[in-house]
Amino acid sequence: MDRRDFFKYSATGIVGLSLLGRLGETSAEACKRDRYSVVILGDTHYDAPDPELYHAGYTDPNPAREANHRKEFVRNGQMWSGRSRNLVKRAACLVDDDTRYVFQMGDLIQGDTADAATHKRFLDDAMNLFKTEVAPDLPFVTVAGNHDLRGNDDAVATKAYIEYMAPRMSKELGQEIIGPNFLFRSGPDAFVVINFTKPDVPAIEALLEQARGSRHVFVVVHSPVFPYDDAKYFWWFLLGNRKDSKADARRRMRKLLASLNAIVLCGHTHTTEFLDWRGDGGRITQMTMSSVWRTDEQATYTELASGAKEYGTLLFKENPDLETEANRALFDEYRAGIRQYSMSEAAGSYKLTVDGSRVWVDFYAGDSARVSKRFRLR
């Protein structure tokens, strides 16, 4: 380097240092701007100890189903008289200077209401509680769960949900939202929120295409996109059903998600489950989260299954009659692409951190003060 080059490059360096000085920002601080976090609650099934507060007049044409739902009212009342309150307080402590949002993964409320007015009041009470207790100054984002749309007449409950939640999400995110499927952005990242109960496939596909080209594409959905290890409900995932009659649609959706290297954030199963899958020319990473803290044991992270070979095996052990050729084929279709898998019944709160190309989730079982498990998503 000759003397002229030395002064040229030195002057450039001085200008750069001067600019940093004027902005009052170090290199470390500049990098930190690319890092942010999201505090997440899984299913919460918010409810009152007194079932009459939200469930007065509730009936179901199927007596056995109604009896089961009423057992859930008792479960929820017990949770929200103690454990759930402590869990929410723990989640609030996860909020820090780089936290941009608080998410809830659907089944915000128990549902099972008699009319639209009660359903909206139920939703409003839940939203206001979480907003106040966790982070009053941050957007609180929720996704439609099956319980959020459930009542004496599910159509009435669904209409009430959309009428309440669309303007509420519009206010939380500062953009117009007109239904249960929507997209919002955080810097170079896209978050696609979708309703799984009666999925509007063309609308969902259009939103996902809008997200293409983003650094990270996060899909926020109540249900998993992979079949899950439960003898009663293994078929109840996005575009899944008992007869697998939507197989073509679910494979097309899987291919689209893989092409986006999507990170799926979901709930529904009342488990903490991590699944990293490669196939269809891309990658899907799924983090399933639960805040339904029913028992003392769920405050400890203990894996019930781990590794691709154990994916989709517990349901057959629980009910050997389910081990049919069709059911084995369903799980085998996904098992081949699994790179990482683990499942636990632990419940708690979660913190998603995005730091450039790196993404991870810290899980806090129950109201644990320390990280119970770190999941590296990217």
N, C-alpha and C positions, 0 to 999 in steps of 0.2 A: 504494500500500500504506500503510495507516495504522499507527500505533505498535503497536496490539495485534496486527495481522497480522505485523508485523516480529518481535515477540518470539515469536509462535507458531511461525513458520517457523524462526526462529533456534534456538529450543529443540529443534525436531525435528532440525535439523542437528546440534546438539550431542549429542543422544542418539545419532544415527547414528554420529558420529565416536567417541563414547565406546564404542559397541558394537564398532566396528571395532578400536578400541584394545584392548578386552578380548579380542577374538578373535585379535589380533596379525596381522591380515590386511589388506593394502592392496587397493584396487580392482583393481590389476593382478594381484595374487595370486588374487583371487576369480575373475577371468576365466580365469586360467591353469588353474583346476581343471577347466574345460570342455575342455581340450586334452590329448590323449594320443597316444601313438604305438604302433605295432606293427612289430616287426622281422620281415621275411618272407624265407624261403628258398623258391625254387621247387622243382622236381623235384631230388632229390639223388642217387638211385640209390646209396645207401650200400652199400659192398661191401668185401671184403678183397682184398689183392693175391694171396693164395693162394685160388684158386677152390674148393679142397676144404674150406675152413672152413665155408662155407654151402651149397655146391652139390654136395657128395659124394652120389652116388646119383641125381643129377638126370638125367632122360631126358624125351624128348618123342616122341610117335608119328610126328611129321613130322620126318624127318632134316634137311631144309633149315631148318626153323624152329629146331631145336635148335642147328644150326651158327651161325645168326644170333645166338641167345641167348648162345652161348659167346663170340662176338666181343664182345658187350656186357660179359661178365665181364672180358675183357682191357681194354676201354675203362675200365670202372669202377676196376679195379685201378690203372691208370695215373693216373686222376684222383685217387683217394684216397691215392696215394703222394706227391702234391704239390699240384696246383692246388686241389683241393677242401678240403684242410686250410687253405690260405691264405684261401680264400673264407670259410670258417666263422670264422676269426679276425677277418676284416674285419667280418663280420656282428656279432660280439660287441662290436666297437667302436661300433656304432650304438646300442646300448642306453644310455639315459640315464635321468634321474629321472622323465620322464613316460612311459616305456615300460611298458605294462601286460601285453603278451603277446609271445610269439614264435610265429609261424605257419610251417608247412611245407605246401606245396601238393600233397602226394601223391606217389606213387612215392618214398616215404621210403627204401625198400630196393629192391634189384634183384628180389627174389623168386626164383623158380626153385629151390625147395627140394624135398627128397624126402619130408619128413614134417612133421607138426604141431609136434613138439618143436623141430626145427631152425628152423622158421618163427618160432616165438615167441622163440627165442633171438636170431635175426636182428633182429627188431623191437626187442627189449629192448636189445640192444647199440647199435642206432642211436639209440633214444630217449635212452638214458643218455649217449651221446656228445654229442648236440646239447644236451641239458639242461645238462650239465656245462660244455661249451665256450662256449655262447652266453650263457645267463642262468639260473644255478641257482635263483634265487629267484623266477622268473616262470613263469606257466603256459606250457607248450609244447604247442601245439595242432596236430594234423595231421589230414588228411582222407584217406580211402581213395583210392588210385590203382590203376590196373590191375595194376601190378607188385606192389603190396602184397598182392594177392589171387591171385598166380600161383605154381603149383608143379606137381609131377608130376600132382597132382589138384587142380584149381582149387577144387573144393568143400571139400577138406581145408584148403587154404591160406586160403580165405575164412573158414571156421569158426575157424581158429587166430587169424586177424587180429581177429575180433570178440571172441573169448574173452580175448585179451590187451589189445586197445585200449580196449574199453568201460570196464573198471575203471581203466585207466591215465588215460583222459580224465576219468573221474569224479574221480580224485585230483587231476589237474592243475587242473580247473576248480571243484572243490568242490561238485559237484552230481551227482546220479545220471544216468548215461548208460548206456543199455542196448543201443545199436546204432550203426551207422555214420551215421545221420541224427540230428542233434540241434540244439538252439538254446541259445545263452547270450547274456547281455546285458552291456553295459558302459555304465552310466548310461542315457541315453536311446536308445542304439543297440542294434540286434539283430544277431547273427551267426548265420546259418543254415548249418550244415555238412551237405552232402549227398553221398551215394554215387552216382556216375554210371554205374557199370558195369552194374548191374542195378537201375535206378532204381525205387523204390517210389513211384510217382507220387502216390497218395492221401496217403501219409505226408509226402512233400515239400510237397505243396500245403497240408496242415494246418499244418505248421511255418511256412510262409511267411505263412499267414493269422494265425498267432499273432504274427508280427512286424509286422503292419500297425499303423500309428500310431506307429511308432518314428521318431526323427529321421532316422537313416540305417539302411537295411537292407543289410547286407553278406551276400552269398552266397559261401560258401567251398566250392569244388568243384574236383575235379582237372581236369576237362575244361572247355573253353570252352562257352559257350551259343550261340555263333555258329559256323557252318562256317568252317574255317580253310584258309589258302593252302598246302596241301601235296598233292602229286600222289598220294601213297600213302594219306593218312589224312584228307583233307578232310571226309569224312563222319562221322568219329569225334568227335562233339560230343554234348552232352546231348540225348538222345532223337533222335539222328540215326543213320542207317545207310545203306548203299549204295543201297538201293531207296527210301529215304525213306518207308518204310511206316508210320512213326510221325508223319507230318506233322501230323495233327490234334492229337496230344498235344503235340508240340513247339511248335506255334502257340499252344495253350492255355497252356502253360507260359510262353512268351514274353510273352503278354498279361498274365499274372499278375505276372511280374517287372516289366514296364513299369508296371503299376498301383502298384507299390511303389517306383518309381524306384530300382530295385535297383542296387547296386554289386557287380559280380561279381569275385571274386579267384580266379584259377585258374592252372593250369600245363599240363602234358601235352604241349604242342607243342614244347618246348625252344627257345622264342623269347621275346623281350620284345616284347609287342604291346599296343597301346592302341587301344580302340575305344569311341567314344561314339555312341550310337544313339537316335533319337527315333522313336516309332511306337506303335501300339496305345493311343494316349491317354496315353503316359507316356515314360519314359526308362530305358535300360539302359546303364550304363557298365561296360566290362570291361577289367581289367588282367591280362594273362597274364605269368607270371614263370617264369624258368628259372635254376637253379643248376647245370646240367650244363655244366661248363667243360671242353670237350674240347680246344680249340685256342687258341694264343696270340692269334689274331685276335679271338676272342670277348671279350677284355678291353677292346675298343674298341667304343663304341656307334656303329654305322653302320646307317642305315636302308636296307633293301632295297625298301621300299614305303612310300608316304605319300600320304594323301588318298583320298577315297571312290572315285575312278575306278580306283585301283590295287588296291583290295580284291578278292581272289579272281582275280588275273590271272596270278600266277607259276606256278600249277599247270598252266595251259593252255600256257604257254611251255615248261615242263618236259616235258609230255606232251600234244601237240596232239590226240591221240585222245580226251582227256577233255573237249574242248570240244563237248559235246553240248548239245542244246536243254534237256534236263532239268538238267544241271549248271550251265549258264548261268543258268537260271531260279532255281535255288537261291540263288546268290550275288546275283542281281539283286533277289530278294525282300528281302534285307537291305541291299543297297547303297543303296537309295533313302533309307533313314533315317539313314545315317551322317553325322555332323557332323565327327568327327575320326577319323583312322586312321593308325597307323604300325606298322611291323614291323621288327624287327632280330634277328639271330642272336646278339646279345650275351647273355652269361650273367653272373650276379653275385648281389648281395644287394640287398634293397629295404627302404625304411622308409616305412610308411604313417603319415601324420599326420592326425588329426582335430582341427579347431579350430573348434568351433561348426558353422556351416553349410559351412565350407570343408574339403575333403578333397584331399590330394595324396599322390603317391608319389615319393620320391627313389630313383633307381636308381644303384647303384655297380657298374660293369662290372668283372668279374674281382675283384681285390682293391684297386681304385682307392681312394685316400685322399679323392678329391673326387667330388662328385655328377656323374655322367655325363649324366643327363637327368632333368628334373622333369616329371612328368605330373600335370596338374590334373584331378582326377576330378569335383570340385564346387566 
